[in-house]
Amino acid sequence: MAFTLYRGALPNLRFVILTLRKLTYTKVVKSSGLKKFSYVFFYVFLVIGLGIALNQSLKQFPEILSSSSTGSNKEQITLFKVIDGDTIKVIVGDTEQSVRLIGLNAPESDDCRGDWSRSELEKLLAEQTILLESDLTQGEKDKYGRLLRYIHTGRGLNVNEKIIEIGGAKEYTYDKDYKYKELFVNAQNTAKKDKLGVWGAPCDTEKN
């Protein structure tokens, strides 16, 4: 993890050095043996003092993280189209790519709540900076070639979690537990409690 020592730390270091020099040389003993001991004493405490000053200075200022140290696996993309409540199409570079949202399953297009679920996802993504986050536990793509991703907005909203919370989709674990499963299950419990969306009264064309 990279860090930068700020200029504000320098006065502390200078103070330690000057103080130690003053203490060491205020009374210089003429004996050569004691003189050598005095130098050793000075350098030992100089190292200790520098360590203390550096530690205190770093506590006062935040660390500067390099991009590699953050471990970020999010990429900003351009939204092309919302297919349904759990699938969108995006532009990655010059390529159109389908994205399947991790951890949920929304009503199909021909279900009675399908159009509503798609509409709610469109509202969540409208005029937003969109970031895609991958999850190593789920793999890169599904069997249909769709990217498996979480969607975040530039304002910090986890869209996958939100669409579950409003009843636009049900929590769904495909094979292995995933990063945000606990959050998604809690979101689903909220929707079920309030009988929102897919947890409301059944409709004629609803599919499980």
C-alpha positions in Angstrom: 0.0 0.0 0.0 1.6 3.2 -1.1 1.6 6.3 1.1 3.0 9.9 0.9 4.7 11.7 3.8 3.1 15.1 4.0 5.0 18.3 4.5 3.2 18.7 7.8 5.2 15.8 9.2 8.6 17.5 8.6 8.4 20.0 11.5 8.0 17.1 13.9 11.1 15.4 12.6 13.2 18.6 12.7 12.1 19.2 16.3 13.2 15.7 17.4 16.6 16.0 15.7 17.3 19.4 17.1 16.2 18.4 20.6 18.3 15.3 20.6 21.4 17.2 19.4 20.9 19.8 22.1 20.6 17.2 24.8 23.6 15.2 23.5 26.0 18.1 23.0 25.0 20.5 25.9 27.7 19.0 28.0 30.5 17.4 25.9 32.8 15.3 28.0 36.5 15.7 27.1 37.2 12.0 27.6 37.4 10.3 24.2 35.7 7.2 25.5 32.8 9.1 26.9 32.7 11.1 23.6 32.2 7.9 21.6 29.5 6.8 24.1 27.9 10.2 23.6 27.7 9.7 19.8 26.3 6.2 20.2 23.7 7.5 22.6 22.7 10.3 20.2 22.2 8.0 17.2 20.2 5.5 19.2 17.8 8.1 20.4 17.8 9.8 17.0 16.4 6.6 15.4 13.9 6.1 18.2 12.8 9.7 17.9 12.4 9.6 14.1 10.3 6.5 14.5 8.0 8.1 17.0 7.7 11.3 14.9 7.0 9.4 11.7 4.3 7.3 13.4 2.6 10.3 14.8 2.7 12.2 11.5 1.2 9.3 9.6 -1.7 9.1 12.1 -2.5 12.7 11.4 -2.8 12.3 7.6 -4.6 9.8 5.5 -2.9 7.2 3.4 -2.9 7.7 -0.4 -4.0 4.5 -2.0 -2.8 3.5 -5.5 -5.3 2.2 -7.9 -3.8 -1.3 -7.6 -4.1 -1.3 -3.8 -7.8 -0.7 -3.8 -8.5 -4.0 -5.5 -11.3 -2.3 -7.4 -13.1 -4.5 -10.0 -15.7 -2.0 -11.2 -15.9 -0.6 -14.7 -18.0 2.3 -16.0 -20.2 1.4 -19.0 -22.9 3.0 -21.2 -26.4 1.6 -20.8 -28.0 0.6 -24.1 -31.2 -1.1 -23.2 -33.1 -2.7 -20.3 -34.4 -6.1 -21.4 -36.2 -7.1 -18.2 -35.9 -6.8 -14.4 -32.6 -8.8 -14.3 -31.0 -8.3 -17.7 -29.7 -5.2 -19.5 -27.6 -4.5 -22.6 -24.6 -2.2 -22.4 -21.9 -0.8 -24.6 -18.4 -2.0 -23.6 -15.9 -0.2 -25.8 -17.4 -0.6 -29.3 -19.3 -3.8 -28.4 -22.9 -4.4 -27.3 -23.0 -6.9 -24.5 -25.8 -8.5 -22.4 -25.5 -8.3 -18.6 -27.3 -10.6 -16.2 -27.6 -9.2 -12.7 -26.2 -11.5 -10.0 -28.2 -12.7 -7.1 -31.8 -12.2 -8.3 -34.5 -13.5 -10.7 -37.1 -11.1 -12.1 -40.4 -11.9 -13.7 -40.3 -12.9 -17.4 -41.5 -10.4 -20.0 -44.8 -12.3 -20.5 -45.5 -12.4 -16.7 -48.1 -10.0 -15.4 -45.4 -8.1 -13.4 -42.7 -8.4 -16.1 -43.3 -5.0 -17.6 -43.5 -3.4 -14.2 -40.2 -5.0 -13.1 -38.4 -3.8 -16.2 -39.9 -0.3 -15.8 -38.6 -0.1 -12.2 -35.1 -1.1 -13.3 -35.2 1.5 -16.0 -36.1 4.1 -13.4 -33.2 3.1 -11.1 -30.7 3.4 -14.0 -32.1 6.5 -15.7 -29.6 9.3 -16.1 -27.1 7.6 -13.8 -23.4 6.8 -14.0 -23.4 3.0 -14.2 -20.7 0.8 -12.9 -20.5 -3.0 -13.3 -18.9 -5.2 -10.6 -17.8 -8.8 -11.2 -17.8 -11.6 -8.6 -15.2 -14.3 -8.9 -17.5 -16.8 -7.1 -20.0 -16.5 -10.0 -17.7 -16.6 -13.0 -17.4 -14.2 -15.8 -20.5 -15.2 -17.9 -23.5 -17.5 -17.7 -24.3 -20.3 -20.2 -26.0 -17.8 -22.5 -22.9 -15.7 -22.8 -24.2 -12.8 -20.7 -21.8 -11.0 -18.3 -22.6 -11.8 -14.7 -22.4 -8.5 -12.7 -23.6 -6.3 -9.9 -24.8 -2.9 -11.0 -23.9 0.2 -9.0 -24.7 3.9 -9.7 -22.3 6.7 -9.3 -24.2 7.7 -6.2 -23.3 4.4 -4.5 -26.6 2.6 -5.0 -26.4 -1.2 -5.4 -29.1 -1.6 -8.0 -29.3 -5.4 -7.6 -30.2 -5.0 -4.0 -32.6 -2.2 -4.6 -34.7 -4.0 -7.3 -35.1 -6.9 -4.8 -36.0 -4.5 -2.0 -38.9 -2.9 -4.0 -40.2 -6.3 -5.0 -39.1 -6.1 -8.6 -37.2 -9.5 -8.3 -36.6 -12.3 -6.0 -33.3 -13.2 -4.4 -31.7 -16.1 -6.4 -28.6 -18.1 -5.6 -27.6 -20.0 -8.8 -24.8 -22.2 -7.6 -22.6 -20.7 -5.0 -23.1 -18.0 -2.4 -22.1 -14.6 -3.6 -20.6 -11.4 -2.2 -23.8 -9.5 -1.4 -26.1 -12.5 -0.5 -26.8 -11.4 3.1 -27.8 -7.9 1.9 -30.1 -9.3 -0.8 -31.8 -11.7 1.5 -32.5 -8.9 4.0 -33.8 -6.8 1.1 -36.1 -9.6 0.1 -37.4 -10.0 3.7 -38.3 -6.3 3.6 -40.2 -6.7 0.3 -42.0 -9.8 1.6 -43.0 -8.1 4.8 -44.5 -5.2 3.0 -46.0 -7.4 0.2 -44.3 -5.4 -2.5 -44.2 -6.3 -6.2 -43.7 -10.0 -6.7 -44.7 -10.6 -3.1 -48.1 -9.0 -3.5 -51.3 -10.7 -4.6 -50.7 -13.3 -7.3 -51.7 -12.5 -10.9 -53.0 -14.7 -13.7 -49.8 -15.1 -15.7 -47.3 -15.3 -12.9 -44.5 -17.9 -13.2 -42.4 -19.3 -10.4 
